[in-house]
Amino acid sequence: MLLYKDGGPHARRGGTFEFKGVQTLEEVKELLSKGYFLTMEGVETGEDPEEAFSTPEFEDLIRQKDEPEDEPEDESEDGKENPEDDQEEESPFEED
């Protein structure tokens, strides 16, 4: 997802702007607090339109934040450690 800010090396719609890509809701919040906008219209008017906060991209970021982080899966089916895994295998050859 891209966010836009007034002034910068890119020219469009009679003005200049810069943009940055974000992948998390935290990055969006940080850039919004630094004067970035979700839309070019926001750059031009100083305020993003209400519908900018309900786009599929924005909703995906919100959904990602609400989903729990992946936890490592247990190797055993019951979630308990398998004590047999810790035992050393007996050698078929006896040592004297």
C-alpha positions as CSV (number, residue, x, y, z in Angstrom):
1,M,0.0,0.0,0.0
2,L,1.3,3.5,-0.9
3,L,1.0,6.7,1.2
4,Y,1.5,10.1,-0.3
5,K,2.9,13.4,1.0
6,D,3.0,16.9,-0.5
7,G,6.3,18.0,-2.0
8,G,8.9,15.7,-3.4
9,P,10.5,14.5,-6.6
10,H,7.3,13.2,-8.3
11,A,5.1,15.5,-10.3
12,R,1.4,14.9,-10.8
13,R,-1.8,16.9,-11.0
14,G,0.0,20.2,-11.1
15,G,2.0,19.6,-7.9
16,T,4.8,17.5,-6.5
17,F,4.7,14.7,-4.0
18,E,6.6,11.8,-2.5
19,F,5.3,8.4,-1.6
20,K,6.3,5.4,0.6
21,G,5.1,1.8,0.6
22,V,3.9,0.3,3.8
23,Q,3.0,-3.2,4.9
24,T,1.6,-2.9,8.4
25,L,-1.0,-0.8,10.2
26,E,1.8,0.6,12.5
27,E,3.6,1.9,9.5
28,V,0.4,3.6,8.2
29,K,-0.2,5.2,11.6
30,E,3.4,6.5,11.7
31,L,3.3,8.0,8.3
32,L,-0.1,9.5,8.8
33,S,1.3,11.3,11.9
34,K,4.1,12.6,9.7
35,G,1.8,14.3,7.1
36,Y,1.3,11.4,4.7
37,F,-2.1,10.6,3.2
38,L,-3.8,7.5,1.9
39,T,-4.8,9.2,-1.4
40,M,-3.6,11.9,-3.8
41,E,-6.9,13.7,-3.0
42,G,-5.7,13.9,0.6
43,V,-2.5,15.5,-0.5
44,E,-4.4,18.0,-2.6
45,T,-7.1,18.9,0.0
46,G,-5.2,18.2,3.3
47,E,-7.7,15.5,4.2
48,D,-8.3,11.9,3.0
49,P,-11.9,11.1,1.9
50,E,-13.8,8.8,4.3
51,E,-13.9,6.0,1.8
52,A,-10.0,5.9,1.8
53,F,-10.2,4.1,5.1
54,S,-12.5,1.3,3.8
55,T,-10.5,0.2,0.8
56,P,-9.6,-3.5,0.5
57,E,-5.9,-2.7,1.0
58,F,-6.6,-0.8,4.2
59,E,-9.0,-3.4,5.5
60,D,-6.3,-6.1,4.9
61,L,-3.9,-4.2,7.1
62,I,-6.5,-4.0,9.9
63,R,-7.2,-7.7,9.5
64,Q,-3.5,-8.5,9.7
65,K,-3.2,-6.6,13.0
66,D,-6.2,-8.5,14.5
67,E,-4.9,-12.0,13.5
68,P,-2.7,-13.7,16.1
69,E,0.9,-14.3,15.2
70,D,1.8,-17.8,14.0
71,E,2.9,-19.9,16.9
72,P,5.4,-22.8,16.4
73,E,3.6,-26.0,15.9
74,D,4.2,-28.9,18.3
75,E,5.7,-32.0,16.7
76,S,3.6,-34.4,18.7
77,E,-0.2,-34.7,18.1
78,D,-1.1,-34.1,21.8
79,G,1.2,-31.0,22.1
80,K,3.3,-32.8,24.7
81,E,7.0,-33.6,24.4
82,N,7.6,-37.2,23.4
83,P,10.0,-38.7,26.0
84,E,11.0,-41.4,23.6
85,D,12.6,-38.8,21.4
86,D,15.1,-37.9,24.2
87,Q,16.2,-41.4,24.8
88,E,19.4,-42.5,23.1
89,E,19.0,-45.4,20.7
90,E,20.7,-48.6,21.8
91,S,23.4,-49.7,19.5
92,P,23.1,-53.2,18.0
93,F,26.8,-53.5,18.6
94,E,27.9,-54.0,22.2
95,E,30.9,-52.3,23.4
96,D,33.3,-54.1,25.8
